[in-house]
Amino acid sequence: MSSSSLRSQLAVHDAIARAKPQNADEAARLEQFIAAHPDLLRAFSEIPAKELPRLWMLRQMRLSEALERQRRAIVQAVESIPELKQKLEALKKSGPRQKPGDMGPKISF
Protein backbone atom coordinates (compact mmCIF):
# COMPACT_ATOMS: atom_id res chain seq x y z
CA MET A 1 0.00 0.00 0.00
CA SER A 2 1.45 3.36 -0.99
CA SER A 3 1.88 6.16 1.54
CA SER A 4 -0.49 8.44 -0.42
CA SER A 5 -3.16 5.71 -0.34
CA LEU A 6 -2.67 5.32 3.40
CA ARG A 7 -2.87 9.10 3.88
CA SER A 8 -6.11 9.17 1.89
CA GLN A 9 -7.59 6.40 4.00
CA LEU A 10 -6.57 8.17 7.20
CA ALA A 11 -8.07 11.44 5.93
CA VAL A 12 -11.36 9.67 5.20
CA HIS A 13 -11.31 8.04 8.63
CA ASP A 14 -10.67 11.41 10.31
CA ALA A 15 -13.46 13.10 8.30
CA ILE A 16 -15.93 10.41 9.31
CA ALA A 17 -14.91 10.69 12.96
CA ARG A 18 -15.31 14.49 12.88
CA ALA A 19 -18.75 14.15 11.28
CA LYS A 20 -20.09 12.00 14.13
CA PRO A 21 -21.30 13.49 17.43
CA GLN A 22 -18.31 13.86 19.73
CA ASN A 23 -20.17 13.37 23.02
CA ALA A 24 -23.61 12.65 24.48
CA ASP A 25 -24.53 16.35 24.67
CA GLU A 26 -23.75 16.89 21.00
CA ALA A 27 -25.67 13.72 20.08
CA ALA A 28 -28.69 14.97 22.04
CA ARG A 29 -28.51 18.39 20.33
CA LEU A 30 -28.34 16.64 16.96
CA GLU A 31 -31.44 14.58 17.77
CA GLN A 32 -33.29 17.75 18.82
CA PHE A 33 -32.22 19.50 15.60
CA ILE A 34 -33.38 16.55 13.51
CA ALA A 35 -36.71 16.45 15.34
CA ALA A 36 -37.17 20.20 14.79
CA HIS A 37 -36.33 19.97 11.06
CA PRO A 38 -37.97 16.84 9.60
CA ASP A 39 -38.21 18.47 6.16
CA LEU A 40 -34.45 18.98 6.10
CA LEU A 41 -33.87 15.35 7.10
CA ARG A 42 -36.25 14.24 4.35
CA ALA A 43 -34.42 16.38 1.77
CA PHE A 44 -31.03 14.97 2.81
CA SER A 45 -32.43 11.42 2.78
CA GLU A 46 -33.53 11.87 -0.84
CA ILE A 47 -30.02 12.77 -2.05
CA PRO A 48 -28.59 9.87 -4.06
CA ALA A 49 -25.71 8.18 -2.23
CA LYS A 50 -23.34 8.77 -5.15
CA GLU A 51 -23.84 12.55 -4.77
CA LEU A 52 -23.01 12.68 -1.05
CA PRO A 53 -19.19 12.73 -1.37
CA ARG A 54 -19.36 15.64 -3.83
CA LEU A 55 -21.78 17.57 -1.60
CA TRP A 56 -19.56 16.90 1.42
CA MET A 57 -16.52 18.17 -0.48
CA LEU A 58 -18.47 21.28 -1.55
CA ARG A 59 -19.35 21.94 2.10
CA GLN A 60 -15.72 21.45 3.16
CA MET A 61 -14.51 23.75 0.35
CA ARG A 62 -16.93 26.50 1.35
CA LEU A 63 -15.99 26.15 5.02
CA SER A 64 -12.29 26.29 4.16
CA GLU A 65 -12.78 29.40 2.02
CA ALA A 66 -14.83 31.10 4.75
CA LEU A 67 -12.17 30.34 7.36
CA GLU A 68 -9.46 31.71 5.06
CA ARG A 69 -11.44 34.94 4.50
CA GLN A 70 -11.88 35.25 8.26
CA ARG A 71 -8.15 34.64 8.85
CA ARG A 72 -7.24 37.29 6.28
CA ALA A 73 -9.64 39.81 7.88
CA ILE A 74 -8.10 39.16 11.31
CA VAL A 75 -4.57 39.54 9.95
CA GLN A 76 -5.55 42.79 8.23
CA ALA A 77 -7.11 44.11 11.45
CA VAL A 78 -4.04 43.15 13.49
CA GLU A 79 -1.69 44.76 10.99
CA SER A 80 -3.64 48.02 11.25
CA ILE A 81 -2.78 48.23 14.98
CA PRO A 82 1.03 48.38 15.34
CA GLU A 83 1.07 47.72 19.11
CA LEU A 84 -1.05 44.60 18.71
CA LYS A 85 1.09 43.39 15.82
CA GLN A 86 4.24 43.77 17.95
CA LYS A 87 2.67 41.82 20.83
CA LEU A 88 1.58 39.02 18.51
CA GLU A 89 5.03 38.87 16.90
CA ALA A 90 6.53 38.49 20.39
CA LEU A 91 4.06 35.71 21.21
CA LYS A 92 4.80 34.01 17.91
CA LYS A 93 8.53 34.01 18.66
CA SER A 94 8.10 32.70 22.21
CA GLY A 95 5.37 30.15 21.42
CA PRO A 96 5.84 26.44 20.78
CA ARG A 97 7.21 25.52 17.36
CA GLN A 98 5.06 23.49 15.00
CA LYS A 99 6.32 20.04 14.10
CA PRO A 100 6.47 19.05 10.42
CA GLY A 101 3.07 17.77 9.34
CA ASP A 102 1.29 19.40 12.28
CA MET A 103 -2.07 20.73 11.11
CA GLY A 104 -2.38 23.20 14.00
CA PRO A 105 -3.00 26.91 13.58
CA LYS A 106 -0.48 28.81 11.54
CA ILE A 107 0.21 32.43 12.35
CA SER A 108 1.74 34.58 9.66
CA PHE A 109 1.88 38.32 9.17
Rosetta silent file (secondary structure, phi, psi, omega in degrees, C-alpha in Angstrom):
SEQUENCE: MSSSSLRSQLAVHDAIARAKPQNADEAARLEQFIAAHPDLLRAFSEIPAKELPRLWMLRQMRLSEALERQRRAIVQAVESIPELKQKLEALKKSGPRQKPGDMGPKISF
SCORE:     score description
SCORE:     0.000 S_00000001
   1 L     0.000  130.770 -178.073    0.000    0.000    0.000 S_00000001
   2 L   -75.751  159.373 -179.152    1.450    3.364   -0.987 S_00000001
   3 H   -67.673  -32.980  178.424    1.880    6.160    1.540 S_00000001
   4 H   -68.829  -35.271  176.790   -0.495    8.441   -0.417 S_00000001
   5 H   -65.814  -42.619  178.430   -3.160    5.706   -0.338 S_00000001
   6 H   -64.042  -42.828  177.616   -2.674    5.316    3.402 S_00000001
   7 H   -60.825  -41.441  178.563   -2.872    9.100    3.880 S_00000001
   8 H   -62.441  -43.859  179.021   -6.112    9.165    1.885 S_00000001
   9 H   -63.992  -40.654  178.326   -7.592    6.397    4.002 S_00000001
  10 H   -65.982  -38.778  178.173   -6.567    8.174    7.198 S_00000001
  11 H   -62.877  -42.104  177.960   -8.075   11.443    5.934 S_00000001
  12 H   -64.079  -44.808  179.036  -11.362    9.671    5.205 S_00000001
  13 H   -59.491  -44.767  179.350  -11.313    8.038    8.635 S_00000001
  14 H   -63.686  -41.276  179.526  -10.668   11.414   10.307 S_00000001
  15 H   -63.519  -41.005  178.607  -13.456   13.104    8.299 S_00000001
  16 H   -65.691  -43.223  179.824  -15.934   10.413    9.314 S_00000001
  17 H   -62.408  -40.140  179.668  -14.907   10.687   12.958 S_00000001
  18 H   -69.916  -25.712 -177.649  -15.313   14.490   12.884 S_00000001
  19 H   -80.040  -15.849  179.931  -18.751   14.149   11.279 S_00000001
  20 L   -88.733  151.879  175.145  -20.086   12.001   14.135 S_00000001
  21 L   -55.610  136.197 -174.745  -21.301   13.489   17.426 S_00000001
  22 L   -87.379  -16.653  179.909  -18.309   13.860   19.728 S_00000001
  23 L  -158.687  175.251 -176.595  -20.167   13.372   23.019 S_00000001
  24 H   -63.390  -37.734  179.836  -23.611   12.652   24.484 S_00000001
  25 H   -63.424  -44.919  178.887  -24.529   16.353   24.674 S_00000001
  26 H   -65.509  -39.051  177.949  -23.750   16.894   21.002 S_00000001
  27 H   -62.807  -41.302  178.501  -25.665   13.722   20.078 S_00000001
  28 H   -65.313  -41.391  178.319  -28.691   14.974   22.036 S_00000001
  29 H   -64.053  -37.616  177.816  -28.510   18.390   20.328 S_00000001
  30 H   -63.168  -46.103  178.828  -28.336   16.636   16.955 S_00000001
  31 H   -60.283  -40.554  177.601  -31.437   14.577   17.771 S_00000001
  32 H   -64.504  -42.016  179.428  -33.285   17.752   18.819 S_00000001
  33 H   -63.170  -44.164  178.755  -32.223   19.499   15.604 S_00000001
  34 H   -62.143  -43.819  179.776  -33.380   16.550   13.507 S_00000001
  35 H   -63.651  -34.279 -178.838  -36.712   16.453   15.338 S_00000001
  36 H   -79.754  -16.049 -176.164  -37.174   20.204   14.786 S_00000001
  37 L  -131.572   61.640 -178.275  -36.327   19.969   11.060 S_00000001
  38 H   -63.903  -30.223  178.973  -37.973   16.838    9.598 S_00000001
  39 H   -66.219  -36.976  177.609  -38.213   18.466    6.159 S_00000001
  40 H   -67.080  -42.692  177.483  -34.448   18.977    6.096 S_00000001
  41 H   -61.606  -42.152  179.167  -33.867   15.355    7.098 S_00000001
  42 H   -62.577  -43.269  179.562  -36.247   14.235    4.353 S_00000001
  43 H   -62.291  -44.352  178.650  -34.416   16.380    1.771 S_00000001
  44 H   -66.109  -36.411 -179.427  -31.035   14.966    2.805 S_00000001
  45 H   -66.030  -25.643 -178.978  -32.429   11.423    2.783 S_00000001
  46 L   -84.961   -6.960  178.770  -33.527   11.870   -0.838 S_00000001
  47 L   -71.660  128.248  177.848  -30.020   12.769   -2.047 S_00000001
  48 L   -60.277  140.697 -177.001  -28.587    9.865   -4.060 S_00000001
  49 H   -55.895  -34.560 -178.011  -25.706    8.178   -2.229 S_00000001
  50 H   -69.650  -18.424  178.857  -23.338    8.767   -5.149 S_00000001
  51 H   -86.967  -18.895 -174.656  -23.841   12.550   -4.770 S_00000001
  52 H   -59.349  -44.604  179.193  -23.014   12.678   -1.050 S_00000001
  53 H   -59.716  -41.325  179.810  -19.190   12.734   -1.375 S_00000001
  54 H   -65.484  -41.453  177.907  -19.360   15.637   -3.826 S_00000001
  55 H   -65.531  -38.718  178.045  -21.776   17.575   -1.596 S_00000001
  56 H   -63.885  -42.297  178.969  -19.564   16.901    1.425 S_00000001
  57 H   -65.443  -38.578  176.628  -16.521   18.174   -0.485 S_00000001
  58 H   -61.233  -43.896  178.286  -18.467   21.284   -1.552 S_00000001
  59 H   -61.671  -45.336  179.837  -19.348   21.941    2.095 S_00000001
  60 H   -63.498  -40.233  179.174  -15.725   21.454    3.159 S_00000001
  61 H   -62.086  -46.965 -179.973  -14.507   23.751    0.353 S_00000001
  62 H   -63.178  -41.203  178.083  -16.932   26.503    1.353 S_00000001
  63 H   -63.155  -44.576  179.201  -15.985   26.150    5.020 S_00000001
  64 H   -61.070  -43.893  178.763  -12.291   26.288    4.160 S_00000001
  65 H   -64.827  -40.130  178.954  -12.783   29.404    2.024 S_00000001
  66 H   -64.701  -42.213  178.419  -14.833   31.100    4.753 S_00000001
  67 H   -64.412  -38.035  178.637  -12.166   30.344    7.361 S_00000001
  68 H   -66.496  -41.622  176.808   -9.464   31.709    5.064 S_00000001
  69 H   -62.097  -41.032  178.639  -11.444   34.940    4.499 S_00000001
  70 H   -64.508  -43.170  179.107  -11.884   35.254    8.263 S_00000001
  71 H   -60.858  -44.369  179.244   -8.155   34.638    8.848 S_00000001
  72 H   -62.681  -40.088  179.186   -7.241   37.292    6.283 S_00000001
  73 H   -64.616  -38.966  178.960   -9.638   39.813    7.883 S_00000001
  74 H   -67.239  -44.330  178.756   -8.105   39.165   11.307 S_00000001
  75 H   -60.243  -44.529  179.792   -4.571   39.539    9.953 S_00000001
  76 H   -62.443  -41.478  178.948   -5.546   42.789    8.233 S_00000001
  77 H   -64.949  -43.163  179.754   -7.113   44.115   11.447 S_00000001
  78 H   -63.961  -42.083 -178.839   -4.035   43.153   13.493 S_00000001
  79 H   -66.797  -20.760  178.860   -1.693   44.765   10.985 S_00000001
  80 L   -81.407   -7.730  178.455   -3.636   48.016   11.251 S_00000001
  81 L  -120.307   96.189 -173.865   -2.785   48.234   14.984 S_00000001
  82 H   -54.581  -39.661 -178.460    1.029   48.385   15.343 S_00000001
  83 H   -64.222  -41.759  179.344    1.066   47.715   19.109 S_00000001
  84 H   -66.337  -40.053  179.073   -1.049   44.604   18.706 S_00000001
  85 H   -62.157  -41.892  178.619    1.092   43.386   15.819 S_00000001
  86 H   -62.880  -42.794 -179.945    4.240   43.768   17.953 S_00000001
  87 H   -64.303  -41.634  179.252    2.669   41.816   20.834 S_00000001
  88 H   -67.985  -36.590  176.032    1.583   39.016   18.511 S_00000001
  89 H   -62.057  -41.617  178.790    5.031   38.868   16.903 S_00000001
  90 H   -63.873  -42.033  177.860    6.535   38.489   20.391 S_00000001
  91 H   -64.186  -40.257 -179.323    4.060   35.707   21.206 S_00000001
  92 H   -62.067  -40.493 -179.602    4.799   34.009   17.905 S_00000001
  93 H   -71.065  -33.281 -176.920    8.530   34.008   18.656 S_00000001
  94 H   -92.137  -10.542 -177.330    8.102   32.701   22.213 S_00000001
  95 L   -75.764  170.444  179.186    5.366   30.148   21.422 S_00000001
  96 L   -66.636  145.072  179.369    5.843   26.442   20.775 S_00000001
  97 L   -81.111  142.903  175.890    7.206   25.515   17.362 S_00000001
  98 L   -76.818  141.273  175.746    5.057   23.487   14.999 S_00000001
  99 L   -85.197  151.676  176.599    6.317   20.044   14.104 S_00000001
 100 L   -55.233  132.968  179.739    6.470   19.054   10.424 S_00000001
 101 L    86.673   -7.122  179.085    3.066   17.775    9.340 S_00000001
 102 L   -68.667  131.596 -177.968    1.291   19.398   12.284 S_00000001
 103 L   -99.024   20.548 -179.993   -2.072   20.734   11.114 S_00000001
 104 L   -69.631  179.834 -177.695   -2.381   23.196   13.997 S_00000001
 105 L   -64.122  142.681  178.250   -3.000   26.914   13.581 S_00000001
 106 L  -114.797  128.839 -179.948   -0.481   28.814   11.541 S_00000001
 107 L  -109.430  122.685  177.110    0.207   32.434   12.354 S_00000001
 108 L  -144.053  140.585 -179.760    1.739   34.585    9.658 S_00000001
 109 L  -127.510    0.000    0.000    1.885   38.324    9.168 S_00000001
